[in-house]
């Protein structure tokens, strides 16, 4: 699995933890081990520019996903096709504000956004009620499993 993380923000993150989480997510979603993922952390100015350019919406946002090869999750018996998953772009400054509102650490919010972004790369959406239920259910399950994995590894 090739995972590239580029932190262009002023926010310090545990890059090894983020890469470990991304690896965990791709393994749990049965993504072909030869696939590639890019994670980028940007400031609000850069995120606002991306949000306006690609989503036609003003201002910054928390996470954007840019799928490349339109891969879909595989199964235990049949992993996904090999390819470039795409880019997950996270804005830690927005994540920090959301974390304060939610009452949890910024790192927890960033883990949530990474999971959310990866699910979007794999074609999940939340525009319709049923899509929302499925995507957020899977997101919660993956986050809970990752927290369990982090505890077992002594990363918590």
N, CA, C and O atoms as a GROMACS GRO file, in nm:
protein
  624
    1UNK      N    1   0.085  -0.116   0.000
    1UNK     CA    2   0.000   0.000   0.000
    1UNK      C    3   0.090   0.123   0.000
    1UNK      O    4   0.178   0.136   0.085
    2UNK      N    5   0.068   0.213  -0.092
    2UNK     CA    6   0.146   0.336  -0.098
    2UNK      C    7   0.058   0.450  -0.048
    2UNK      O    8  -0.043   0.485  -0.108
    3UNK      N    9   0.100   0.509   0.065
    3UNK     CA   10   0.026   0.620   0.124
    3UNK      C   11   0.122   0.736   0.140
    3UNK      O   12   0.224   0.726   0.209
    4UNK      N   13   0.087   0.847   0.076
    4UNK     CA   14   0.170   0.966   0.082
    4UNK      C   15   0.097   1.070   0.166
    4UNK      O   16  -0.019   1.101   0.140
    5UNK      N   17   0.165   1.124   0.267
    5UNK     CA   18   0.106   1.228   0.352
    5UNK      C   19   0.190   1.354   0.339
    5UNK      O   20   0.312   1.352   0.356
    6UNK      N   21   0.123   1.465   0.307
    6UNK     CA   22   0.190   1.592   0.290
    6UNK      C   23   0.121   1.696   0.378
    6UNK      O   24   0.006   1.732   0.353
    7UNK      N   25   0.191   1.744   0.480
    7UNK     CA   26   0.133   1.842   0.572
    7UNK      C   27   0.179   1.983   0.530
    7UNK      O   28   0.292   2.023   0.558
    8UNK      N   29   0.090   2.055   0.465
    8UNK     CA   30   0.119   2.192   0.424
    8UNK      C   31   0.055   2.294   0.518
    8UNK      O   32   0.055   2.413   0.490
    9UNK      N   33   0.001   2.246   0.629
    9UNK     CA   34  -0.061   2.334   0.728
    9UNK      C   35   0.039   2.366   0.838
    9UNK      O   36   0.148   2.308   0.842
   10UNK      N   37   0.004   2.456   0.927
   10UNK     CA   38   0.088   2.488   1.042
   10UNK      C   39   0.058   2.394   1.159
   10UNK      O   40   0.121   2.404   1.264
   11UNK      N   41  -0.036   2.305   1.142
   11UNK     CA   42  -0.082   2.217   1.247
   11UNK      C   43   0.008   2.094   1.254
   11UNK      O   44   0.032   2.029   1.152
   12UNK      N   45   0.057   2.061   1.373
   12UNK     CA   46   0.140   1.942   1.388
   12UNK      C   47   0.051   1.821   1.410
   12UNK      O   48  -0.036   1.822   1.497
   13UNK      N   49   0.073   1.717   1.332
   13UNK     CA   50  -0.003   1.593   1.344
   13UNK      C   51   0.094   1.478   1.361
   13UNK      O   52   0.212   1.488   1.327
   14UNK      N   53   0.043   1.369   1.414
   14UNK     CA   54   0.121   1.247   1.424
   14UNK      C   55   0.110   1.176   1.288
   14UNK      O   56   0.016   1.100   1.264
   15UNK      N   57   0.207   1.203   1.202
   15UNK     CA   58   0.200   1.150   1.066
   15UNK      C   59   0.202   0.998   1.063
   15UNK      O   60   0.133   0.937   0.981
   16UNK      N   61   0.280   0.937   1.150
   16UNK     CA   62   0.286   0.790   1.155
   16UNK      C   63   0.149   0.733   1.193
   16UNK      O   64   0.108   0.631   1.137
   17UNK      N   65   0.080   0.797   1.286
   17UNK     CA   66  -0.054   0.752   1.326
   17UNK      C   67  -0.152   0.766   1.211
   17UNK      O   68  -0.233   0.676   1.188
   18UNK      N   69  -0.146   0.877   1.138
   18UNK     CA   70  -0.237   0.897   1.025
   18UNK      C   71  -0.213   0.793   0.916
   18UNK      O   72  -0.308   0.740   0.858
   19UNK      N   73  -0.087   0.765   0.888
   19UNK     CA   74  -0.056   0.664   0.786
   19UNK      C   75  -0.099   0.526   0.834
   19UNK      O   76  -0.150   0.446   0.756
   20UNK      N   77  -0.079   0.498   0.963
   20UNK     CA   78  -0.124   0.370   1.018
   20UNK      C   79  -0.276   0.358   1.008
   20UNK      O   80  -0.328   0.251   0.974
   21UNK      N   81  -0.347   0.466   1.038
   21UNK     CA   82  -0.494   0.462   1.026
   21UNK      C   83  -0.536   0.441   0.882
   21UNK      O   84  -0.624   0.360   0.854
   22UNK      N   85  -0.475   0.513   0.790
   22UNK     CA   86  -0.510   0.498   0.648
   22UNK      C   87  -0.484   0.354   0.602
   22UNK      O   88  -0.566   0.297   0.530
   23UNK      N   89  -0.372   0.298   0.643
   23UNK     CA   90  -0.340   0.159   0.608
   23UNK      C   91  -0.446   0.065   0.664
   23UNK      O   92  -0.492  -0.026   0.594
   24UNK      N   93  -0.485   0.087   0.789
   24UNK     CA   94  -0.589   0.007   0.853
   24UNK      C   95  -0.720   0.017   0.774
   24UNK      O   96  -0.783  -0.085   0.745
   25UNK      N   97  -0.760   0.139   0.739
   25UNK     CA   98  -0.885   0.159   0.666
   25UNK      C   99  -0.883   0.085   0.532
   25UNK      O  100  -0.979   0.016   0.497
   26UNK      N  101  -0.775   0.100   0.459
   26UNK     CA  102  -0.767   0.037   0.328
   26UNK      C  103  -0.767  -0.115   0.340
   26UNK      O  104  -0.824  -0.185   0.256
   27UNK      N  105  -0.702  -0.166   0.445
   27UNK     CA  106  -0.703  -0.311   0.467
   27UNK      C  107  -0.844  -0.359   0.503
   27UNK      O  108  -0.890  -0.460   0.449
   28UNK      N  109  -0.913  -0.286   0.592
   28UNK     CA  110  -1.049  -0.325   0.634
   28UNK      C  111  -1.148  -0.317   0.519
   28UNK      O  112  -1.246  -0.392   0.516
   29UNK      N  113  -1.125  -0.226   0.426
   29UNK     CA  114  -1.215  -0.209   0.312
   29UNK      C  115  -1.171  -0.292   0.192
   29UNK      O  116  -1.227  -0.279   0.082
   30UNK      N  117  -1.071  -0.376   0.214
   30UNK     CA  118  -1.023  -0.472   0.114
   30UNK      C  119  -0.978  -0.404  -0.015
   30UNK      O  120  -1.013  -0.445  -0.126
   31UNK      N  121  -0.898  -0.299   0.004
   31UNK     CA  122  -0.841  -0.229  -0.111
   31UNK      C  123  -0.713  -0.302  -0.152
   31UNK      O  124  -0.631  -0.339  -0.067
   32UNK      N  125  -0.696  -0.322  -0.278
   32UNK     CA  126  -0.580  -0.391  -0.332
   32UNK      C  127  -0.452  -0.331  -0.273
   32UNK      O  128  -0.434  -0.209  -0.276
   33UNK      N  129  -0.362  -0.415  -0.219
   33UNK     CA  130  -0.240  -0.364  -0.156
   33UNK      C  131  -0.149  -0.285  -0.248
   33UNK      O  132  -0.062  -0.212  -0.200
   34UNK      N  133  -0.166  -0.297  -0.378
   34UNK     CA  134  -0.084  -0.221  -0.473
   34UNK      C  135  -0.144  -0.083  -0.503
   34UNK      O  136  -0.092  -0.011  -0.589
   35UNK      N  137  -0.250  -0.046  -0.435
   35UNK     CA  138  -0.316   0.082  -0.460
   35UNK      C  139  -0.244   0.197  -0.390
   35UNK      O  140  -0.162   0.176  -0.301
   36UNK      N  141  -0.276   0.319  -0.433
   36UNK     CA  142  -0.212   0.438  -0.380
   36UNK      C  143  -0.316   0.535  -0.325
   36UNK      O  144  -0.426   0.548  -0.378
   37UNK      N  145  -0.277   0.605  -0.216
   37UNK     CA  146  -0.361   0.706  -0.153
   37UNK      C  147  -0.273   0.825  -0.118
   37UNK      O  148  -0.159   0.809  -0.074
   38UNK      N  149  -0.327   0.944  -0.137
   38UNK     CA  150  -0.258   1.067  -0.098
   38UNK      C  151  -0.342   1.140   0.006
   38UNK      O  152  -0.463   1.155  -0.010
   39UNK      N  153  -0.277   1.185   0.114
   39UNK     CA  154  -0.342   1.263   0.218
   39UNK      C  155  -0.269   1.396   0.226
   39UNK      O  156  -0.146   1.400   0.233
   40UNK      N  157  -0.345   1.504   0.226
   40UNK     CA  158  -0.284   1.636   0.235
   40UNK      C  159  -0.355   1.716   0.344
   40UNK      O  160  -0.478   1.715   0.352
   41UNK      N  161  -0.277   1.785   0.426
   41UNK     CA  162  -0.331   1.876   0.526
   41UNK      C  163  -0.296   2.017   0.481
   41UNK      O  164  -0.180   2.047   0.451
   42UNK      N  165  -0.398   2.104   0.475
   42UNK     CA  166  -0.378   2.239   0.423
   42UNK      C  167  -0.437   2.343   0.517
   42UNK      O  168  -0.516   2.310   0.606
   43UNK      N  169  -0.397   2.468   0.497
   43UNK     CA  170  -0.454   2.577   0.576
   43UNK      C  171  -0.589   2.619   0.517
   43UNK      O  172  -0.632   2.569   0.413
   44UNK      N  173  -0.654   2.712   0.586
   44UNK     CA  174  -0.789   2.752   0.543
   44UNK      C  175  -0.791   2.824   0.410
   44UNK      O  176  -0.888   2.811   0.335
   45UNK      N  177  -0.688   2.899   0.378
   45UNK     CA  178  -0.683   2.969   0.250
   45UNK      C  179  -0.679   2.868   0.135
   45UNK      O  180  -0.754   2.880   0.038
   46UNK      N  181  -0.592   2.771   0.147
   46UNK     CA  182  -0.580   2.668   0.043
   46UNK      C  183  -0.710   2.586   0.033
   46UNK      O  184  -0.755   2.555  -0.076
   47UNK      N  185  -0.768   2.552   0.149
   47UNK     CA  186  -0.892   2.474   0.147
   47UNK      C  187  -1.006   2.554   0.085
   47UNK      O  188  -1.086   2.499   0.009
   48UNK      N  189  -1.014   2.682   0.116
   48UNK     CA  190  -1.120   2.766   0.058
   48UNK      C  191  -1.106   2.771  -0.094
   48UNK      O  192  -1.205   2.765  -0.166
   49UNK      N  193  -0.982   2.781  -0.142
   49UNK     CA  194  -0.960   2.784  -0.287
   49UNK      C  195  -1.006   2.653  -0.352
   49UNK      O  196  -1.071   2.655  -0.456
   50UNK      N  197  -0.971   2.540  -0.291
   50UNK     CA  198  -1.014   2.410  -0.344
   50UNK      C  199  -1.166   2.395  -0.337
   50UNK      O  200  -1.228   2.347  -0.432
   51UNK      N  201  -1.225   2.437  -0.226
   51UNK     CA  202  -1.369   2.426  -0.206
   51UNK      C  203  -1.445   2.507  -0.311
   51UNK      O  204  -1.544   2.462  -0.367
   52UNK      N  205  -1.395   2.628  -0.337
   52UNK     CA  206  -1.461   2.713  -0.436
   52UNK      C  207  -1.438   2.660  -0.578
   52UNK      O  208  -1.531   2.660  -0.659
   53UNK      N  209  -1.316   2.616  -0.607
   53UNK     CA  210  -1.284   2.570  -0.742
   53UNK      C  211  -1.357   2.440  -0.778
   53UNK      O  212  -1.410   2.428  -0.889
   54UNK      N  213  -1.360   2.344  -0.686
   54UNK     CA  214  -1.412   2.213  -0.720
   54UNK      C  215  -1.556   2.187  -0.674
   54UNK      O  216  -1.625   2.104  -0.732
   55UNK      N  217  -1.600   2.257  -0.571
   55UNK     CA  218  -1.736   2.235  -0.521
   55UNK      C  219  -1.827   2.354  -0.549
   55UNK      O  220  -1.948   2.349  -0.525
   56UNK      N  221  -1.768   2.462  -0.599
   56UNK     CA  222  -1.842   2.584  -0.629
   56UNK      C  223  -1.914   2.639  -0.505
   56UNK      O  224  -2.025   2.692  -0.514
   57UNK      N  225  -1.848   2.623  -0.390
   57UNK     CA  226  -1.902   2.672  -0.263
   57UNK      C  227  -1.798   2.763  -0.198
   57UNK      O  228  -1.678   2.734  -0.202
   58UNK      N  229  -1.844   2.874  -0.139
   58UNK     CA  230  -1.749   2.969  -0.080
   58UNK      C  231  -1.693   2.921   0.054
   58UNK      O  232  -1.757   2.843   0.125
   59UNK      N  233  -1.575   2.969   0.086
   59UNK     CA  234  -1.516   2.944   0.217
   59UNK      C  235  -1.450   2.809   0.231
   59UNK      O  236  -1.454   2.724   0.142
   60UNK      N  237  -1.390   2.792   0.347
   60UNK     CA  238  -1.318   2.670   0.379
   60UNK      C  239  -1.415   2.559   0.420
   60UNK      O  240  -1.531   2.585   0.450
   61UNK      N  241  -1.367   2.438   0.420
   61UNK     CA  242  -1.444   2.323   0.468
   61UNK      C  243  -1.348   2.229   0.540
   61UNK      O  244  -1.228   2.253   0.544
   62UNK      N  245  -1.401   2.123   0.598
   62UNK     CA  246  -1.318   2.033   0.678
   62UNK      C  247  -1.240   1.930   0.597
   62UNK      O  248  -1.121   1.908   0.622
   63UNK      N  249  -1.305   1.868   0.499
   63UNK     CA  250  -1.240   1.762   0.421
   63UNK      C  251  -1.297   1.760   0.280
   63UNK      O  252  -1.417   1.780   0.259
   64UNK      N  253  -1.209   1.736   0.184
   64UNK     CA  254  -1.249   1.715   0.045
   64UNK      C  255  -1.182   1.588  -0.004
   64UNK      O  256  -1.071   1.555   0.036
   65UNK      N  257  -1.251   1.518  -0.091
   65UNK     CA  258  -1.197   1.396  -0.149
   65UNK      C  259  -1.198   1.408  -0.301
   65UNK      O  260  -1.296   1.454  -0.361
   66UNK      N  261  -1.088   1.366  -0.361
   66UNK     CA  262  -1.073   1.373  -0.505
   66UNK      C  263  -1.038   1.234  -0.558
   66UNK      O  264  -0.920   1.198  -0.566
   67UNK      N  265  -1.141   1.154  -0.593
   67UNK     CA  266  -1.113   1.018  -0.642
   67UNK      C  267  -1.043   1.022  -0.778
   67UNK      O  268  -1.064   1.112  -0.860
   68UNK      N  269  -0.959   0.922  -0.800
   68UNK     CA  270  -0.887   0.914  -0.927
   68UNK      C  271  -0.940   0.798  -1.014
   68UNK      O  272  -1.001   0.822  -1.118
   69UNK      N  273  -0.917   0.676  -0.971
   69UNK     CA  274  -0.953   0.560  -1.054
   69UNK      C  275  -1.090   0.503  -1.021
   69UNK      O  276  -1.126   0.395  -1.068
   70UNK      N  277  -1.166   0.574  -0.939
   70UNK     CA  278  -1.301   0.531  -0.899
   70UNK      C  279  -1.303   0.386  -0.849
   70UNK      O  280  -1.389   0.307  -0.888
   71UNK      N  281  -1.208   0.354  -0.762
   71UNK     CA  282  -1.204   0.222  -0.701
   71UNK      C  283  -1.321   0.207  -0.605
   71UNK      O  284  -1.370   0.306  -0.551
   72UNK      N  285  -1.364   0.086  -0.584
   72UNK     CA  286  -1.468   0.055  -0.488
   72UNK      C  287  -1.413  -0.049  -0.392
   72UNK      O  288  -1.324  -0.126  -0.426
   73UNK      N  289  -1.468  -0.050  -0.270
   73UNK     CA  290  -1.418  -0.145  -0.172
   73UNK      C  291  -1.438  -0.287  -0.222
   73UNK      O  292  -1.533  -0.316  -0.295
   74UNK      N  293  -1.347  -0.372  -0.180
   74UNK     CA  294  -1.354  -0.511  -0.220
   74UNK      C  295  -1.415  -0.596  -0.110
   74UNK      O  296  -1.481  -0.545  -0.019
   75UNK      N  297  -1.390  -0.724  -0.119
   75UNK     CA  298  -1.433  -0.818  -0.016
   75UNK      C  299  -1.311  -0.896   0.028
   75UNK      O  300  -1.204  -0.885  -0.032
   76UNK      N  301  -1.328  -0.974   0.132
   76UNK     CA  302  -1.216  -1.056   0.180
   76UNK      C  303  -1.168  -1.151   0.071
   76UNK      O  304  -1.048  -1.173   0.055
   77UNK      N  305  -1.263  -1.207  -0.006
   77UNK     CA  306  -1.229  -1.301  -0.111
   77UNK      C  307  -1.182  -1.234  -0.240
   77UNK      O  308  -1.107  -1.292  -0.318
   78UNK      N  309  -1.227  -1.110  -0.260
   78UNK     CA  310  -1.192  -1.040  -0.383
   78UNK      C  311  -1.163  -0.892  -0.354
   78UNK      O  312  -1.255  -0.810  -0.349
   79UNK      N  313  -1.033  -0.860  -0.334
   79UNK     CA  314  -0.999  -0.720  -0.308
   79UNK      C  315  -1.034  -0.632  -0.429
   79UNK      O  316  -1.061  -0.682  -0.538
   80UNK      N  317  -1.032  -0.503  -0.406
   80UNK     CA  318  -1.060  -0.408  -0.514
   80UNK      C  319  -0.958  -0.423  -0.624
   80UNK      O  320  -0.856  -0.490  -0.609
   81UNK      N  321  -0.987  -0.358  -0.735
   81UNK     CA  322  -0.887  -0.348  -0.841
   81UNK      C  323  -0.770  -0.266  -0.788
   81UNK      O  324  -0.782  -0.192  -0.691
   82UNK      N  325  -0.658  -0.281  -0.853
   82UNK     CA  326  -0.539  -0.201  -0.821
   82UNK      C  327  -0.556  -0.064  -0.886
   82UNK      O  328  -0.610  -0.054  -0.996
   83UNK      N  329  -0.508   0.041  -0.818
   83UNK     CA  330  -0.514   0.172  -0.881
   83UNK      C  331  -0.484   0.284  -0.784
   83UNK      O  332  -0.439   0.262  -0.672
   84UNK      N  333  -0.509   0.404  -0.831
   84UNK     CA  334  -0.488   0.523  -0.749
   84UNK      C  335  -0.622   0.562  -0.690
   84UNK      O  336  -0.715   0.601  -0.761
   85UNK      N  337  -0.631   0.552  -0.559
   85UNK     CA  338  -0.755   0.585  -0.489
   85UNK      C  339  -0.788   0.733  -0.507
   85UNK      O  340  -0.901   0.768  -0.541
   86UNK      N  341  -0.690   0.818  -0.484
   86UNK     CA  342  -0.710   0.962  -0.498
   86UNK      C  343  -0.652   1.037  -0.380
   86UNK      O  344  -0.563   0.988  -0.311
   87UNK      N  345  -0.706   1.158  -0.360
   87UNK     CA  346  -0.655   1.248  -0.257
   87UNK      C  347  -0.762   1.279  -0.154
   87UNK      O  348  -0.877   1.305  -0.188
   88UNK      N  349  -0.721   1.276  -0.027
   88UNK     CA  350  -0.804   1.327   0.082
   88UNK      C  351  -0.734   1.452   0.133
   88UNK      O  352  -0.617   1.447   0.173
   89UNK      N  353  -0.805   1.565   0.131
   89UNK     CA  354  -0.749   1.693   0.175
   89UNK      C  355  -0.824   1.735   0.301
   89UNK      O  356  -0.946   1.748   0.301
   90UNK      N  357  -0.749   1.755   0.408
   90UNK     CA  358  -0.807   1.789   0.538
   90UNK      C  359  -0.756   1.926   0.582
   90UNK      O  360  -0.639   1.959   0.562
   91UNK      N  361  -0.845   2.005   0.641
   91UNK     CA  362  -0.806   2.136   0.694
   91UNK      C  363  -0.808   2.127   0.847
   91UNK      O  364  -0.915   2.132   0.907
   92UNK      N  365  -0.691   2.113   0.911
   92UNK     CA  366  -0.685   2.099   1.056
   92UNK      C  367  -0.745   2.218   1.132
   92UNK      O  368  -0.798   2.199   1.242
   93UNK      N  369  -0.738   2.339   1.078
   93UNK     CA  370  -0.795   2.455   1.148
   93UNK      C  371  -0.946   2.441   1.162
   93UNK      O  372  -1.002   2.472   1.267
   94UNK      N  373  -1.012   2.394   1.056
   94UNK     CA  374  -1.157   2.370   1.062
   94UNK      C  375  -1.183   2.252   1.154
   94UNK      O  376  -1.277   2.255   1.233
   95UNK      N  377  -1.102   2.148   1.144
   95UNK     CA  378  -1.118   2.031   1.231
   95UNK      C  379  -1.106   2.070   1.378
   95UNK      O  380  -1.180   2.018   1.461
   96UNK      N  381  -1.016   2.161   1.409
   96UNK     CA  382  -0.997   2.205   1.547
   96UNK      C  383  -1.124   2.272   1.601
   96UNK      O  384  -1.165   2.246   1.714
   97UNK      N  385  -1.185   2.358   1.521
   97UNK     CA  386  -1.310   2.424   1.564
   97UNK      C  387  -1.422   2.322   1.582
   97UNK      O  388  -1.499   2.329   1.678
   98UNK      N  389  -1.431   2.229   1.489
   98UNK     CA  390  -1.536   2.127   1.498
   98UNK      C  391  -1.514   2.038   1.621
   98UNK      O  392  -1.611   1.998   1.686
   99UNK      N  393  -1.391   2.009   1.651
   99UNK     CA  394  -1.359   1.926   1.768
   99UNK      C  395  -1.400   1.998   1.896
   99UNK      O  396  -1.455   1.936   1.987
  100UNK      N  397  -1.374   2.127   1.904
  100UNK     CA  398  -1.414   2.204   2.022
  100UNK      C  399  -1.565   2.200   2.039
  100UNK      O  400  -1.614   2.182   2.151
  101UNK      N  401  -1.639   2.216   1.930
  101UNK     CA  402  -1.785   2.210   1.934
  101UNK      C  403  -1.833   2.072   1.977
  101UNK      O  404  -1.928   2.059   2.054
  102UNK      N  405  -1.766   1.968   1.926
  102UNK     CA  406  -1.806   1.830   1.956
  102UNK      C  407  -1.758   1.785   2.093
  102UNK      O  408  -1.806   1.685   2.146
  103UNK      N  409  -1.663   1.858   2.152
  103UNK     CA  410  -1.612   1.823   2.284
  103UNK      C  411  -1.512   1.709   2.285
  103UNK      O  412  -1.503   1.634   2.383
  104UNK      N  413  -1.436   1.695   2.177
  104UNK     CA  414  -1.329   1.595   2.176
  104UNK      C  415  -1.202   1.656   2.119
  104UNK      O  416  -1.206   1.764   2.061
  105UNK      N  417  -1.088   1.587   2.135
  105UNK     CA  418  -0.961   1.640   2.085
  105UNK      C  419  -0.959   1.655   1.932
  105UNK      O  420  -1.029   1.583   1.860
  106UNK      N  421  -0.879   1.748   1.886
  106UNK     CA  422  -0.865   1.772   1.742
  106UNK      C  423  -0.819   1.645   1.671
  106UNK      O  424  -0.862   1.618   1.559
  107UNK      N  425  -0.731   1.568   1.734
  107UNK     CA  426  -0.680   1.445   1.672
  107UNK      C  427  -0.794   1.348   1.642
  107UNK      O  428  -0.792   1.279   1.541
  108UNK      N  429  -0.893   1.343   1.730
  108UNK     CA  430  -1.009   1.255   1.708
  108UNK      C  431  -1.087   1.304   1.586
  108UNK      O  432  -1.132   1.224   1.504
  109UNK      N  433  -1.104   1.435   1.575
  109UNK     CA  434  -1.176   1.492   1.460
  109UNK      C  435  -1.100   1.465   1.331
  109UNK      O  436  -1.162   1.433   1.229
  110UNK      N  437  -0.969   1.476   1.334
  110UNK     CA  438  -0.891   1.448   1.212
  110UNK      C  439  -0.903   1.301   1.174
  110UNK      O  440  -0.910   1.269   1.055
  111UNK      N  441  -0.904   1.212   1.271
  111UNK     CA  442  -0.923   1.069   1.240
  111UNK      C  443  -1.060   1.047   1.176
  111UNK      O  444  -1.073   0.968   1.081
  112UNK      N  445  -1.161   1.116   1.227
  112UNK     CA  446  -1.295   1.105   1.170
  112UNK      C  447  -1.295   1.157   1.026
  112UNK      O  448  -1.353   1.094   0.937
  113UNK      N  449  -1.231   1.270   1.002
  113UNK     CA  450  -1.228   1.329   0.868
  113UNK      C  451  -1.150   1.242   0.770
  113UNK      O  452  -1.188   1.232   0.653
  114UNK      N  453  -1.043   1.179   0.816
  114UNK     CA  454  -0.969   1.089   0.729
  114UNK      C  455  -1.056   0.972   0.688
  114UNK      O  456  -1.060   0.934   0.570
  115UNK      N  457  -1.127   0.915   0.783
  115UNK     CA  458  -1.218   0.803   0.753
  115UNK      C  459  -1.326   0.848   0.655
  115UNK      O  460  -1.354   0.780   0.556
  116UNK      N  461  -1.386   0.961   0.684
  116UNK     CA  462  -1.491   1.017   0.599
  116UNK      C  463  -1.440   1.039   0.456
  116UNK      O  464  -1.506   1.003   0.359
  117UNK      N  465  -1.321   1.096   0.445
  117UNK     CA  466  -1.264   1.123   0.314
  117UNK      C  467  -1.235   0.997   0.236
  117UNK      O  468  -1.260   0.992   0.115
  118UNK      N  469  -1.182   0.895   0.302
  118UNK     CA  470  -1.154   0.768   0.235
  118UNK      C  471  -1.284   0.704   0.185
  118UNK      O  472  -1.289   0.652   0.074
  119UNK      N  473  -1.388   0.709   0.266
  119UNK     CA  474  -1.517   0.653   0.224
  119UNK      C  475  -1.571   0.726   0.101
  119UNK      O  476  -1.628   0.663   0.012
  120UNK      N  477  -1.554   0.858   0.096
  120UNK     CA  478  -1.594   0.932  -0.024
  120UNK      C  479  -1.514   0.888  -0.146
  120UNK      O  480  -1.570   0.875  -0.255
  121UNK      N  481  -1.384   0.863  -0.129
  121UNK     CA  482  -1.302   0.815  -0.241
  121UNK      C  483  -1.356   0.685  -0.297
  121UNK      O  484  -1.342   0.657  -0.416
  122UNK      N  485  -1.417   0.605  -0.212
  122UNK     CA  486  -1.468   0.474  -0.252
  122UNK      C  487  -1.613   0.480  -0.298
  122UNK      O  488  -1.678   0.377  -0.313
  123UNK      N  489  -1.664   0.600  -0.319
  123UNK     CA  490  -1.797   0.615  -0.377
  123UNK      C  491  -1.910   0.632  -0.278
  123UNK      O  492  -2.025   0.645  -0.318
  124UNK      N  493  -1.880   0.633  -0.149
  124UNK     CA  494  -1.986   0.654  -0.050
  124UNK      C  495  -2.027   0.801  -0.052
  124UNK      O  496  -1.946   0.890  -0.078
  125UNK      N  497  -2.155   0.825  -0.023
  125UNK     CA  498  -2.207   0.960  -0.018
  125UNK      C  499  -2.310   0.968   0.094
  125UNK      O  500  -2.347   0.866   0.152
  126UNK      N  501  -2.355   1.088   0.125
  126UNK     CA  502  -2.454   1.105   0.231
  126UNK      C  503  -2.559   1.208   0.195
  126UNK      O  504  -2.617   1.272   0.283
  127UNK      N  505  -2.585   1.224   0.065
  127UNK     CA  506  -2.684   1.320   0.020
  127UNK      C  507  -2.827   1.272   0.049
  127UNK      O  508  -2.914   1.352   0.084
  128UNK      N  509  -2.850   1.145   0.034
  128UNK     CA  510  -2.984   1.087   0.058
  128UNK      C  511  -2.986   1.018   0.194
  128UNK      O  512  -2.882   0.971   0.240
  129UNK      N  513  -3.101   1.010   0.259
  129UNK     CA  514  -3.108   0.951   0.394
  129UNK      C  515  -3.050   0.810   0.403
  129UNK      O  516  -2.979   0.779   0.499
  130UNK      N  517  -3.077   0.725   0.306
  130UNK     CA  518  -3.025   0.587   0.312
  130UNK      C  519  -2.873   0.587   0.293
  130UNK      O  520  -2.802   0.512   0.361
  131UNK      N  521  -2.822   0.670   0.202
  131UNK     CA  522  -2.678   0.682   0.183
  131UNK      C  523  -2.612   0.732   0.312
  131UNK      O  524  -2.507   0.682   0.352
  132UNK      N  525  -2.674   0.829   0.374
  132UNK     CA  526  -2.623   0.887   0.499
  132UNK      C  527  -2.614   0.778   0.606
  132UNK      O  528  -2.512   0.767   0.675
  133UNK      N  529  -2.719   0.700   0.620
  133UNK     CA  530  -2.723   0.594   0.720
  133UNK      C  531  -2.610   0.493   0.696
  133UNK      O  532  -2.540   0.455   0.790
  134UNK      N  533  -2.595   0.451   0.573
  134UNK     CA  534  -2.493   0.352   0.540
  134UNK      C  535  -2.352   0.409   0.561
  134UNK      O  536  -2.268   0.346   0.626
  135UNK      N  537  -2.327   0.527   0.507
  135UNK     CA  538  -2.193   0.584   0.516
  135UNK      C  539  -2.153   0.615   0.661
  135UNK      O  540  -2.043   0.580   0.704
  136UNK      N  541  -2.243   0.679   0.735
  136UNK     CA  542  -2.208   0.716   0.872
  136UNK      C  543  -2.203   0.593   0.964
  136UNK      O  544  -2.130   0.593   1.062
  137UNK      N  545  -2.280   0.490   0.931
  137UNK     CA  546  -2.271   0.365   1.007
  137UNK      C  547  -2.136   0.298   0.986
  137UNK      O  548  -2.072   0.254   1.082
  138UNK      N  549  -2.093   0.292   0.860
  138UNK     CA  550  -1.963   0.233   0.828
  138UNK      C  551  -1.851   0.318   0.888
  138UNK      O  552  -1.753   0.264   0.939
  139UNK      N  553  -1.864   0.449   0.881
  139UNK     CA  554  -1.765   0.539   0.939
  139UNK      C  555  -1.751   0.515   1.089
  139UNK      O  556  -1.640   0.504   1.139
  140UNK      N  557  -1.862   0.506   1.160
  140UNK     CA  558  -1.858   0.481   1.305
  140UNK      C  559  -1.795   0.346   1.336
  140UNK      O  560  -1.716   0.334   1.430
  141UNK      N  561  -1.829   0.245   1.258
  141UNK     CA  562  -1.773   0.111   1.279
  141UNK      C  563  -1.622   0.112   1.258
  141UNK      O  564  -1.547   0.058   1.340
  142UNK      N  565  -1.576   0.173   1.150
  142UNK     CA  566  -1.432   0.177   1.121
  142UNK      C  567  -1.357   0.257   1.227
  142UNK      O  568  -1.248   0.217   1.268
  143UNK      N  569  -1.414   0.368   1.272
  143UNK     CA  570  -1.348   0.448   1.376
  143UNK      C  571  -1.338   0.370   1.507
  143UNK      O  572  -1.235   0.374   1.574
  144UNK      N  573  -1.444   0.299   1.543
  144UNK     CA  574  -1.442   0.220   1.666
  144UNK      C  575  -1.337   0.109   1.656
  144UNK      O  576  -1.263   0.084   1.752
  145UNK      N  577  -1.330   0.043   1.541
  145UNK     CA  578  -1.231  -0.062   1.522
  145UNK      C  579  -1.089  -0.005   1.524
  145UNK      O  580  -0.998  -0.067   1.579
  146UNK      N  581  -1.070   0.114   1.465
  146UNK     CA  582  -0.938   0.175   1.467
  146UNK      C  583  -0.899   0.213   1.609
  146UNK      O  584  -0.784   0.193   1.648
  147UNK      N  585  -0.991   0.267   1.687
  147UNK     CA  586  -0.960   0.301   1.827
  147UNK      C  587  -0.920   0.176   1.905
  147UNK      O  588  -0.828   0.180   1.987
  148UNK      N  589  -0.990   0.065   1.879
  148UNK     CA  590  -0.952  -0.061   1.942
  148UNK      C  591  -0.813  -0.105   1.901
  148UNK      O  592  -0.735  -0.153   1.984
  149UNK      N  593  -0.782  -0.089   1.774
  149UNK     CA  594  -0.649  -0.124   1.722
  149UNK      C  595  -0.542  -0.034   1.786
  149UNK      O  596  -0.436  -0.082   1.824
  150UNK      N  597  -0.570   0.094   1.796
  150UNK     CA  598  -0.476   0.188   1.858
  150UNK      C  599  -0.452   0.150   2.004
  150UNK      O  600  -0.338   0.154   2.051
  151UNK      N  601  -0.556   0.112   2.076
  151UNK     CA  602  -0.542   0.072   2.216
  151UNK      C  603  -0.456  -0.054   2.227
  151UNK      O  604  -0.370  -0.062   2.315
  152UNK      N  605  -0.479  -0.151   2.138
  152UNK     CA  606  -0.400  -0.274   2.140
  152UNK      C  607  -0.253  -0.246   2.111
  152UNK      O  608  -0.164  -0.311   2.166
  153UNK      N  609  -0.227  -0.149   2.025
  153UNK     CA  610  -0.090  -0.114   1.988
  153UNK      C  611  -0.025  -0.020   2.089
  153UNK      O  612   0.094   0.010   2.080
  154UNK      N  613  -0.104   0.026   2.187
  154UNK     CA  614  -0.052   0.121   2.284
  154UNK      C  615  -0.034   0.260   2.228
  154UNK      O  616   0.051   0.336   2.276
  155UNK      N  617  -0.114   0.295   2.126
  155UNK     CA  618  -0.102   0.425   2.059
  155UNK      C  619  -0.195   0.529   2.123
  155UNK      O  620  -0.180   0.648   2.096
  156UNK      N  621  -0.287   0.486   2.205
  156UNK     CA  622  -0.388   0.580   2.259
  156UNK      C  623  -0.330   0.671   2.362
  156UNK      O  624  -0.401   0.755   2.417
   0.00000   0.00000   0.00000
